[in-house]
Amino acid sequence: MFRSSSSSSARCSAARKPKSRPLLPALRRAINMMRTLLPLTLAVSLAGCANLAPDFMRPTMPVSDSWPQGAAYKPQDSNQTDVSELGWRDFFTDTKLQQLIQLALDNNRDLRVAVLNIEQARATFRVQRAAQFPAVDGNASSSRALTPADVAGTADAIHSSTYAVNLGISSYELDFFGRVRNLKDQALEQYLATEEAKRNTQISLVSEVATDYLTLAADKEHLRLAQETLKSQQASYDLTKRSFDLGVSTELDLQQARTSVETARYDVAVYTSSVAKDINALRLLLGTEIPADLLPDTHQDTTTPVTALQDIPASLPSAVLLKRPDILQAEHLLKGANANIGAARAAFFPSISLTTSYGTSSTELSGLFSGGSTAWSFAPTINLPIFNAGKNQANLDSAKAQRDIYVAQYEQSIQTAFKEVADALADQGTLDEQVAAQQALLNATQRSYDLSDARFRSGVDSYLTVLDSQRSLYTAQQNIITTRLSRLTNMITLYKVLGGGWKEQSNNEPR
């Protein structure tokens, strides 16, 4: 800031008549001067910018160019399905499940934190971007001082006053070597990375809600089966007990019948607990209470609550995996680390900053905007690094190491994604056969039980044969529920790992 001041005796100041001038024209002159100064400053700064950041090159894909082949995998269809563009409302066809997913998207706290992280990163980017432009400040000040006569060497004490109004730019860095711009680019990439993190969180949330929903339905089916089995085994035990009391059955028959009862009783307790915990897990994902009418039914059949994924993309893995939000997030972080190298390199070159001010100054308040009161200053400063004990080189080495870390993390993200898709494809290629085998086993055990029960009632076989058939049938009934659940969750997993779940509907923009 620039100020001018003068002093006079108290009597001279009192005798002087104030000169009154309009304030508005002088303010306009000050504003016009700043309008002239700002574009000039920006032009000088932008014309000299040099970007020292290395050119960004996406790392080579560290995975195979094709999906795995073998006995565990289905032959790939020639048709291509862009699963990442398939909306979750089009994939999950169960209306109850759709409503639960919407509740989770509206209330889940992890997703809410992801959205807030975006807001924070956006604000950080705006702060860094603002550093590219001069900050214009206005200030007004006044001061009044009394100098004793003994000190001033005059007959009377001296009263002095100073008034000033200024507009100015304080320490604006002329970004000749791109330091400020690279820091802005780094903040931008961080912001874009949080956007992808939010998408990734939503994809995971949608798949977790669907998986927990189906798990709850399966455990309810397990509980229903255990309750029915307990009821049936209790009836058989009561019948055996009466036969034992009459001396027809042996104690061995009685105790064998009791083992089936206690096994079923144990399973009822286990699945009762499992159902309660499944509801708790679903409630946590939703972030709110679950409406009773949205709880899944217990009926398990071949009807699936999801759209079957018959056509797997036949294009290269890179065309699929590079669209996943976690990989896009890693790429943005890598780009940000690349920009940091440019900022570190700029520290080796001179930095130029500019401080300017324009305003008016007077010893009298009424004279602030009078003719001859204009004051201005123009103070460029250059800072040339000469010796800092290797600090700048250390910062550059650190930035390069950080970039290499993000390269490794980016490549690992792709390798992890490739493994997740390959595992899901391996399960998909065999689960249909597993379901068919389990269904055939269930039919065989059901027939075996019917025959053994008929032979026992006709006195041909002992009760031990019936008991073994009952146990085999119960196990087969449990396994078919579990295998069907595995088939459905595999479809959800495949949908997730191929990048689906971030759009609500296929033909709409993402929420």
Secondary structure as UniProt FT lines:
FT   STRAND          6..9
FT   HELIX           10..15
FT   HELIX           23..47
FT   TURN            71..72
FT   HELIX           83..85
FT   HELIX           88..91
FT   HELIX           95..107
FT   HELIX           109..130
FT   TURN            131..132
FT   STRAND          136..147
FT   HELIX           149..152
FT   STRAND          158..174
FT   TURN            176..177
FT   HELIX           179..245
FT   TURN            246..247
FT   HELIX           251..286
FT   HELIX           292..294
FT   HELIX           317..321
FT   TURN            322..323
FT   HELIX           325..346
FT   TURN            347..348
FT   STRAND          351..362
FT   HELIX           365..367
FT   TURN            368..369
FT   TURN            371..372
FT   STRAND          374..383
FT   TURN            389..390
FT   HELIX           391..457
FT   TURN            458..459
FT   HELIX           463..497
FT   TURN            498..499
FT   TURN            506..507
//
